[in-house]
Amino acid sequence: MALPRVWHNLHPSVVIERTDRGHGVQAHTADVVIEAWGPTAAACYEEAAAAFVDVFAAVDAVEGSAEPFDVGPGRPKELLVLLLEELLFGADARGRVPVATEVEVRGDHLIGRITAVPIEEVAIVGSIPKGVSYSELEFGRRDGGWGCRAVVDV
């Protein structure tokens, strides 16, 4: 399945043009679908992290502190779920919202840094997700780059 050339997010009046790197969020029954794309697998994971945060917080121009992470082992789709669950744990259990995610693919692991701020420092625009579904999960090469899709339970 090829990614769309334009993306309609939660607000039907907003259309996001496809670029070499980006993400989108769309309502899906009682859930939310996030899609991301990038020139590399690492860039796609980083954009998926940004899309995940867009579901519940507006983090423009906010600086935070960075912490390392390591998720895996797993196949690329499983690594996507593990990364999003790492972000979810930070927000839900620790009260810290990711404002940037740097990812490096190392074999069957993702390593990198998550820069986060206390939840009080961002505008909350939706419910913090409850989880990520393995249903309709996608991650792979698309249109000369990489693309992914995940259903997020809100």
CYANA upper distance limits for C-alpha pairs under 8 A (distance plus 0.5 A):
  2 ALA  CA    142 ARG  CA      6.93
  2 ALA  CA    143 ASP  CA      7.60
  3 LEU  CA    142 ARG  CA      7.83
  3 LEU  CA    143 ASP  CA      8.39
  3 LEU  CA    147 GLY  CA      7.73
  4 PRO  CA     18 ARG  CA      8.38
  5 ARG  CA     17 GLU  CA      7.37
  5 ARG  CA     18 ARG  CA      5.95
  6 VAL  CA     15 VAL  CA      7.10
  6 VAL  CA     16 ILE  CA      6.29
  6 VAL  CA     17 GLU  CA      5.41
  6 VAL  CA     18 ARG  CA      5.99
  7 TRP  CA     15 VAL  CA      6.26
  7 TRP  CA     16 ILE  CA      5.71
  7 TRP  CA     17 GLU  CA      7.18
  7 TRP  CA     18 ARG  CA      7.76
  7 TRP  CA     24 GLY  CA      6.80
  8 HIS  CA     12 PRO  CA      6.47
  8 HIS  CA     13 SER  CA      8.29
  8 HIS  CA     14 VAL  CA      6.73
  8 HIS  CA     15 VAL  CA      5.48
  8 HIS  CA     16 ILE  CA      7.02
  8 HIS  CA     24 GLY  CA      7.83
  8 HIS  CA     25 VAL  CA      8.13
  8 HIS  CA     26 GLN  CA      7.25
  9 ASN  CA     14 VAL  CA      7.07
  9 ASN  CA     15 VAL  CA      7.48
  9 ASN  CA     16 ILE  CA      8.22
  9 ASN  CA     24 GLY  CA      6.30
  9 ASN  CA     25 VAL  CA      5.30
  9 ASN  CA     26 GLN  CA      5.08
  9 ASN  CA     27 ALA  CA      8.01
 10 LEU  CA     25 VAL  CA      6.58
 10 LEU  CA     26 GLN  CA      5.28
 10 LEU  CA     27 ALA  CA      6.15
 16 ILE  CA     24 GLY  CA      8.17
 18 ARG  CA     22 GLY  CA      7.58
 20 ASP  CA     37 TRP  CA      7.80
 20 ASP  CA     38 GLY  CA      6.23
 20 ASP  CA     39 PRO  CA      6.80
 20 ASP  CA    145 GLY  CA      8.49
 21 ARG  CA     36 ALA  CA      8.19
 21 ARG  CA     37 TRP  CA      5.92
 21 ARG  CA     38 GLY  CA      4.67
 21 ARG  CA     39 PRO  CA      7.13
 21 ARG  CA     43 ALA  CA      7.78
 21 ARG  CA     44 CYS  CA      7.93
 21 ARG  CA     47 GLU  CA      7.89
 22 GLY  CA     36 ALA  CA      6.27
 22 GLY  CA     37 TRP  CA      6.08
 22 GLY  CA     38 GLY  CA      7.08
 22 GLY  CA     44 CYS  CA      8.46
 22 GLY  CA     47 GLU  CA      6.36
 23 HIS  CA     34 ILE  CA      7.79
 23 HIS  CA     35 GLU  CA      6.02
 23 HIS  CA     36 ALA  CA      4.57
 23 HIS  CA     37 TRP  CA      6.79
 23 HIS  CA     47 GLU  CA      6.21
 23 HIS  CA     48 ALA  CA      7.09
 23 HIS  CA     50 ALA  CA      7.95
 23 HIS  CA     51 ALA  CA      6.25
 24 GLY  CA     34 ILE  CA      6.31
 24 GLY  CA     35 GLU  CA      5.84
 24 GLY  CA     36 ALA  CA      6.93
 24 GLY  CA     51 ALA  CA      6.62
 25 VAL  CA     32 VAL  CA      7.31
 25 VAL  CA     33 VAL  CA      6.24
 25 VAL  CA     34 ILE  CA      5.10
 25 VAL  CA     35 GLU  CA      7.02
 25 VAL  CA     51 ALA  CA      6.85
 25 VAL  CA     54 ASP  CA      8.06
 25 VAL  CA     55 VAL  CA      7.54
 26 GLN  CA     32 VAL  CA      6.19
 26 GLN  CA     33 VAL  CA      5.71
 26 GLN  CA     34 ILE  CA      7.02
 27 ALA  CA     31 ASP  CA      6.85
 27 ALA  CA     32 VAL  CA      5.10
 27 ALA  CA     33 VAL  CA      6.73
 28 HIS  CA     32 VAL  CA      5.46
 28 HIS  CA     33 VAL  CA      6.51
 28 HIS  CA    151 VAL  CA      8.42
 30 ALA  CA    153 ASP  CA      7.91
 30 ALA  CA    154 VAL  CA      7.74
 31 ASP  CA    151 VAL  CA      7.12
 31 ASP  CA    152 VAL  CA      6.25
 31 ASP  CA    153 ASP  CA      5.36
 31 ASP  CA    154 VAL  CA      6.04
 32 VAL  CA     55 VAL  CA      8.15
 32 VAL  CA    151 VAL  CA      6.27
 32 VAL  CA    152 VAL  CA      5.65
 32 VAL  CA    153 ASP  CA      7.07
 32 VAL  CA    154 VAL  CA      7.45
 33 VAL  CA    149 ARG  CA      7.45
 33 VAL  CA    150 ALA  CA      6.20
 33 VAL  CA    151 VAL  CA      4.99
 33 VAL  CA    152 VAL  CA      6.49
 34 ILE  CA     48 ALA  CA      7.47
 34 ILE  CA     51 ALA  CA      6.48
 34 ILE  CA     52 PHE  CA      7.20
 34 ILE  CA    149 ARG  CA      6.15
 34 ILE  CA    150 ALA  CA      5.95
 34 ILE  CA    151 VAL  CA      6.96
 34 ILE  CA    152 VAL  CA      7.79
 35 GLU  CA     48 ALA  CA      7.06
 35 GLU  CA     51 ALA  CA      7.75
 35 GLU  CA    147 GLY  CA      7.84
 35 GLU  CA    148 CYS  CA      6.05
 35 GLU  CA    149 ARG  CA      4.88
 35 GLU  CA    150 ALA  CA      7.15
 36 ALA  CA     44 CYS  CA      6.28
 36 ALA  CA     45 TYR  CA      8.12
 36 ALA  CA     47 GLU  CA      5.95
 36 ALA  CA     48 ALA  CA      5.59
 36 ALA  CA     51 ALA  CA      7.72
 36 ALA  CA    147 GLY  CA      6.17
 36 ALA  CA    148 CYS  CA      5.89
 36 ALA  CA    149 ARG  CA      7.13
 37 TRP  CA     43 ALA  CA      7.88
 37 TRP  CA     44 CYS  CA      5.30
 37 TRP  CA     47 GLU  CA      7.24
 37 TRP  CA     48 ALA  CA      8.31
 37 TRP  CA    145 GLY  CA      7.76
 37 TRP  CA    146 TRP  CA      5.98
 37 TRP  CA    147 GLY  CA      4.74
 37 TRP  CA    148 CYS  CA      6.93
 38 GLY  CA     42 ALA  CA      8.43
 38 GLY  CA     43 ALA  CA      5.56
 38 GLY  CA     44 CYS  CA      5.08
 38 GLY  CA     47 GLU  CA      7.91
 38 GLY  CA    145 GLY  CA      6.35
 38 GLY  CA    146 TRP  CA      5.85
 38 GLY  CA    147 GLY  CA      7.11
 39 PRO  CA     43 ALA  CA      7.00
 39 PRO  CA     44 CYS  CA      7.83
 39 PRO  CA    144 GLY  CA      7.92
 39 PRO  CA    145 GLY  CA      4.90
 39 PRO  CA    146 TRP  CA      6.44
 40 THR  CA     44 CYS  CA      6.81
 40 THR  CA    145 GLY  CA      6.57
 40 THR  CA    146 TRP  CA      6.36
 41 ALA  CA     45 TYR  CA      6.81
 41 ALA  CA    105 VAL  CA      7.95
 41 ALA  CA    140 GLY  CA      8.31
 41 ALA  CA    145 GLY  CA      8.38
 41 ALA  CA    146 TRP  CA      6.17
 41 ALA  CA    147 GLY  CA      8.41
 42 ALA  CA     46 GLU  CA      6.77
 42 ALA  CA    103 VAL  CA      5.93
 42 ALA  CA    104 GLU  CA      6.11
 42 ALA  CA    105 VAL  CA      6.54
 43 ALA  CA     47 GLU  CA      6.69
 43 ALA  CA    103 VAL  CA      7.85
 44 CYS  CA     48 ALA  CA      6.63
 44 CYS  CA    146 TRP  CA      6.61
 44 CYS  CA    147 GLY  CA      6.69
 44 CYS  CA    148 CYS  CA      7.53
 45 TYR  CA     49 ALA  CA      6.76
 45 TYR  CA     80 LEU  CA      7.20
 45 TYR  CA    103 VAL  CA      7.37
 46 GLU  CA     50 ALA  CA      6.93
 46 GLU  CA    101 THR  CA      6.22
 46 GLU  CA    102 GLU  CA      6.74
 46 GLU  CA    103 VAL  CA      6.66
 47 GLU  CA     51 ALA  CA      6.68
 48 ALA  CA     52 PHE  CA      6.61
 48 ALA  CA     80 LEU  CA      8.49
 48 ALA  CA    148 CYS  CA      7.95
 49 ALA  CA     53 VAL  CA      6.91
 49 ALA  CA     83 LEU  CA      8.09
 49 ALA  CA     84 LEU  CA      6.93
 49 ALA  CA     87 LEU  CA      8.07
 49 ALA  CA    101 THR  CA      7.20
 50 ALA  CA     54 ASP  CA      6.73
 50 ALA  CA     99 VAL  CA      8.23
 50 ALA  CA    100 ALA  CA      7.69
 50 ALA  CA    101 THR  CA      8.10
 51 ALA  CA     55 VAL  CA      7.15
 52 PHE  CA     56 PHE  CA      8.27
 52 PHE  CA     84 LEU  CA      7.59
 52 PHE  CA    152 VAL  CA      8.47
 53 VAL  CA     57 ALA  CA      6.26
 53 VAL  CA     58 ALA  CA      8.22
 53 VAL  CA     97 VAL  CA      8.06
 53 VAL  CA     98 PRO  CA      7.43
 53 VAL  CA     99 VAL  CA      8.36
 54 ASP  CA     58 ALA  CA      6.75
 55 VAL  CA    125 VAL  CA      7.92
 55 VAL  CA    126 GLY  CA      6.80
 55 VAL  CA    127 SER  CA      8.14
 55 VAL  CA    128 ILE  CA      8.12
 55 VAL  CA    129 PRO  CA      8.21
 56 PHE  CA    124 ILE  CA      6.27
 56 PHE  CA    125 VAL  CA      5.50
 56 PHE  CA    126 GLY  CA      4.58
 56 PHE  CA    127 SER  CA      5.95
 56 PHE  CA    128 ILE  CA      5.98
 56 PHE  CA    129 PRO  CA      7.95
 57 ALA  CA     97 VAL  CA      8.31
 57 ALA  CA    122 VAL  CA      7.03
 57 ALA  CA    123 ALA  CA      6.15
 57 ALA  CA    124 ILE  CA      4.95
 57 ALA  CA    125 VAL  CA      5.60
 57 ALA  CA    126 GLY  CA      7.20
 58 ALA  CA    122 VAL  CA      6.69
 58 ALA  CA    123 ALA  CA      5.73
 58 ALA  CA    124 ILE  CA      6.93
 58 ALA  CA    125 VAL  CA      7.14
 59 VAL  CA     99 VAL  CA      6.28
 59 VAL  CA    122 VAL  CA      6.25
 59 VAL  CA    123 ALA  CA      7.54
 60 ASP  CA     99 VAL  CA      8.39
 62 VAL  CA     99 VAL  CA      7.33
 62 VAL  CA    117 VAL  CA      8.32
 62 VAL  CA    121 GLU  CA      8.38
 62 VAL  CA    122 VAL  CA      8.13
 63 GLU  CA     99 VAL  CA      7.80
 63 GLU  CA    115 THR  CA      8.37
 63 GLU  CA    116 ALA  CA      8.24
 63 GLU  CA    117 VAL  CA      7.67
 64 GLY  CA     99 VAL  CA      7.69
 64 GLY  CA    115 THR  CA      6.09
 64 GLY  CA    116 ALA  CA      5.51
 64 GLY  CA    117 VAL  CA      5.31
 65 SER  CA    115 THR  CA      5.69
 65 SER  CA    116 ALA  CA      6.20
 65 SER  CA    117 VAL  CA      7.23
 66 ALA  CA    113 ARG  CA      6.41
 66 ALA  CA    114 ILE  CA      5.86
 66 ALA  CA    115 THR  CA      4.44
 66 ALA  CA    116 ALA  CA      6.89
 67 GLU  CA    113 ARG  CA      5.82
 67 GLU  CA    114 ILE  CA      5.94
 67 GLU  CA    115 THR  CA      6.85
 68 PRO  CA    111 ILE  CA      7.87
 68 PRO  CA    112 GLY  CA      6.07
 68 PRO  CA    113 ARG  CA      4.78
 68 PRO  CA    114 ILE  CA      6.84
 69 PHE  CA    110 LEU  CA      8.43
 69 PHE  CA    111 ILE  CA      6.05
 69 PHE  CA    112 GLY  CA      6.00
 69 PHE  CA    113 ARG  CA      6.30
 69 PHE  CA    114 ILE  CA      7.54
 70 ASP  CA    109 HIS  CA      7.26
 70 ASP  CA    110 LEU  CA      6.15
 70 ASP  CA    111 ILE  CA      4.86
 70 ASP  CA    112 GLY  CA      7.26
 71 VAL  CA     79 LEU  CA      7.40
 71 VAL  CA     82 LEU  CA      6.66
 71 VAL  CA     83 LEU  CA      7.01
 71 VAL  CA     86 GLU  CA      8.45
 71 VAL  CA    109 HIS  CA      6.07
 71 VAL  CA    110 LEU  CA      5.80
 71 VAL  CA    111 ILE  CA      7.03
 72 GLY  CA     79 LEU  CA      6.66
 72 GLY  CA     82 LEU  CA      7.56
 72 GLY  CA    108 ASP  CA      6.68
 72 GLY  CA    109 HIS  CA      4.90
 72 GLY  CA    110 LEU  CA      6.97
 73 PRO  CA     79 LEU  CA      7.90
 73 PRO  CA    108 ASP  CA      5.46
 73 PRO  CA    109 HIS  CA      5.60
 74 GLY  CA     78 GLU  CA      5.84
 74 GLY  CA     79 LEU  CA      5.99
 74 GLY  CA    108 ASP  CA      5.79
 74 GLY  CA    109 HIS  CA      7.15
 75 ARG  CA     79 LEU  CA      6.56
 75 ARG  CA    108 ASP  CA      6.70
 76 PRO  CA     80 LEU  CA      6.86
 76 PRO  CA    108 ASP  CA      8.06
 76 PRO  CA    139 PHE  CA      6.79
 76 PRO  CA    140 GLY  CA      8.06
 77 LYS  CA     81 VAL  CA      7.18
 77 LYS  CA    137 LEU  CA      7.24
 77 LYS  CA    138 GLU  CA      6.63
 77 LYS  CA    139 PHE  CA      5.73
 78 GLU  CA     82 LEU  CA      6.72
 79 LEU  CA     83 LEU  CA      6.51
 79 LEU  CA    108 ASP  CA      8.35
 79 LEU  CA    109 HIS  CA      7.56
 79 LEU  CA    110 LEU  CA      7.44
 80 LEU  CA     84 LEU  CA      6.77
 80 LEU  CA    139 PHE  CA      8.19
 81 VAL  CA     85 GLU  CA      6.52
 81 VAL  CA    132 VAL  CA      6.82
 81 VAL  CA    133 SER  CA      8.34
 81 VAL  CA    134 TYR  CA      8.15
 82 LEU  CA     86 GLU  CA      6.64
 83 LEU  CA     87 LEU  CA      6.97
 83 LEU  CA    110 LEU  CA      8.26
 84 LEU  CA     88 LEU  CA      6.63
 84 LEU  CA    132 VAL  CA      7.74
 85 GLU  CA     89 PHE  CA      6.55
 85 GLU  CA    131 GLY  CA      7.41
 85 GLU  CA    132 VAL  CA      7.58
 86 GLU  CA     90 GLY  CA      6.91
 87 LEU  CA     91 ALA  CA      6.89
 87 LEU  CA     97 VAL  CA      8.22
 87 LEU  CA     98 PRO  CA      7.27
 88 LEU  CA     92 ASP  CA      6.34
 88 LEU  CA     93 ALA  CA      8.48
 88 LEU  CA    128 ILE  CA      8.24
 88 LEU  CA    129 PRO  CA      7.49
 88 LEU  CA    130 LYS  CA      8.24
 88 LEU  CA    131 GLY  CA      7.93
 89 PHE  CA     93 ALA  CA      5.82
 89 PHE  CA     94 ARG  CA      7.37
 90 GLY  CA     94 ARG  CA      5.46
 90 GLY  CA     95 GLY  CA      6.81
 90 GLY  CA     96 ARG  CA      5.83
 90 GLY  CA     97 VAL  CA      7.21
 90 GLY  CA     98 PRO  CA      8.25
 91 ALA  CA     95 GLY  CA      5.20
 91 ALA  CA     96 ARG  CA      5.14
 91 ALA  CA     97 VAL  CA      5.55
 91 ALA  CA     98 PRO  CA      8.06
 91 ALA  CA    119 ILE  CA      7.82
 91 ALA  CA    128 ILE  CA      7.98
 92 ASP  CA     96 ARG  CA      8.17
 92 ASP  CA    128 ILE  CA      7.52
 95 GLY  CA    118 PRO  CA      6.38
 95 GLY  CA    119 ILE  CA      5.92
 96 ARG  CA    116 ALA  CA      6.19
 96 ARG  CA    117 VAL  CA      5.71
 96 ARG  CA    118 PRO  CA      5.00
 96 ARG  CA    119 ILE  CA      5.74
 97 VAL  CA    116 ALA  CA      5.60
 97 VAL  CA    117 VAL  CA      5.89
 97 VAL  CA    118 PRO  CA      6.71
 97 VAL  CA    119 ILE  CA      6.04
 97 VAL  CA    122 VAL  CA      8.28
 98 PRO  CA    114 ILE  CA      6.77
 98 PRO  CA    115 THR  CA      6.09
 98 PRO  CA    116 ALA  CA      4.53
 98 PRO  CA    117 VAL  CA      7.07
 99 VAL  CA    114 ILE  CA      8.20
 99 VAL  CA    115 THR  CA      6.20
 99 VAL  CA    116 ALA  CA      5.79
 99 VAL  CA    117 VAL  CA      7.57
100 ALA  CA    114 ILE  CA      6.49
100 ALA  CA    115 THR  CA      5.61
100 ALA  CA    116 ALA  CA      7.53
101 THR  CA    112 GLY  CA      7.93
101 THR  CA    113 ARG  CA      6.39
101 THR  CA    114 ILE  CA      5.08
101 THR  CA    115 THR  CA      6.71
102 GLU  CA    112 GLY  CA      5.77
102 GLU  CA    113 ARG  CA      5.70
102 GLU  CA    114 ILE  CA      6.96
103 VAL  CA    110 LEU  CA      6.94
103 VAL  CA    111 ILE  CA      6.34
103 VAL  CA    112 GLY  CA      5.13
103 VAL  CA    113 ARG  CA      7.37
104 GLU  CA    110 LEU  CA      6.23
104 GLU  CA    111 ILE  CA      5.82
104 GLU  CA    112 GLY  CA      6.28
105 VAL  CA    109 HIS  CA      6.68
105 VAL  CA    110 LEU  CA      5.29
105 VAL  CA    111 ILE  CA      7.03
106 ARG  CA    110 LEU  CA      6.36
106 ARG  CA    111 ILE  CA      7.46
117 VAL  CA    121 GLU  CA      7.05
117 VAL  CA    122 VAL  CA      8.33
118 PRO  CA    122 VAL  CA      8.20
127 SER  CA    154 VAL  CA      6.79
128 ILE  CA    154 VAL  CA      7.19
129 PRO  CA    152 VAL  CA      7.09
129 PRO  CA    153 ASP  CA      6.18
129 PRO  CA    154 VAL  CA      4.87
130 LYS  CA    152 VAL  CA      8.12
130 LYS  CA    153 ASP  CA      5.90
130 LYS  CA    154 VAL  CA      5.97
131 GLY  CA    152 VAL  CA      6.49
131 GLY  CA    153 ASP  CA      5.68
131 GLY  CA    154 VAL  CA      7.86
132 VAL  CA    150 ALA  CA      7.56
132 VAL  CA    151 VAL  CA      6.56
132 VAL  CA    152 VAL  CA      5.10
132 VAL  CA    153 ASP  CA      6.41
133 SER  CA    137 LEU  CA      7.69
133 SER  CA    150 ALA  CA      7.41
133 SER  CA    151 VAL  CA      5.98
133 SER  CA    152 VAL  CA      6.66
133 SER  CA    153 ASP  CA      7.53
134 TYR  CA    150 ALA  CA      8.06
134 TYR  CA    151 VAL  CA      8.15
135 SER  CA    150 ALA  CA      8.36
135 SER  CA    151 VAL  CA      7.56
136 GLU  CA    149 ARG  CA      7.90
136 GLU  CA    150 ALA  CA      7.03
136 GLU  CA    151 VAL  CA      7.27
137 LEU  CA    148 CYS  CA      8.08
137 LEU  CA    149 ARG  CA      6.15
137 LEU  CA    150 ALA  CA      5.33
137 LEU  CA    151 VAL  CA      7.41
138 GLU  CA    147 GLY  CA      8.24
138 GLU  CA    148 CYS  CA      5.53
138 GLU  CA    149 ARG  CA      5.45
138 GLU  CA    150 ALA  CA      7.10
139 PHE  CA    146 TRP  CA      7.95
139 PHE  CA    147 GLY  CA      6.29
139 PHE  CA    148 CYS  CA      4.67
139 PHE  CA    149 ARG  CA      7.09
140 GLY  CA    146 TRP  CA      6.04
140 GLY  CA    147 GLY  CA      6.16
140 GLY  CA    148 CYS  CA      6.99
141 ARG  CA    145 GLY  CA      6.10
141 ARG  CA    146 TRP  CA      4.79
141 ARG  CA    147 GLY  CA      6.64
142 ARG  CA    146 TRP  CA      5.50
142 ARG  CA    147 GLY  CA      6.11
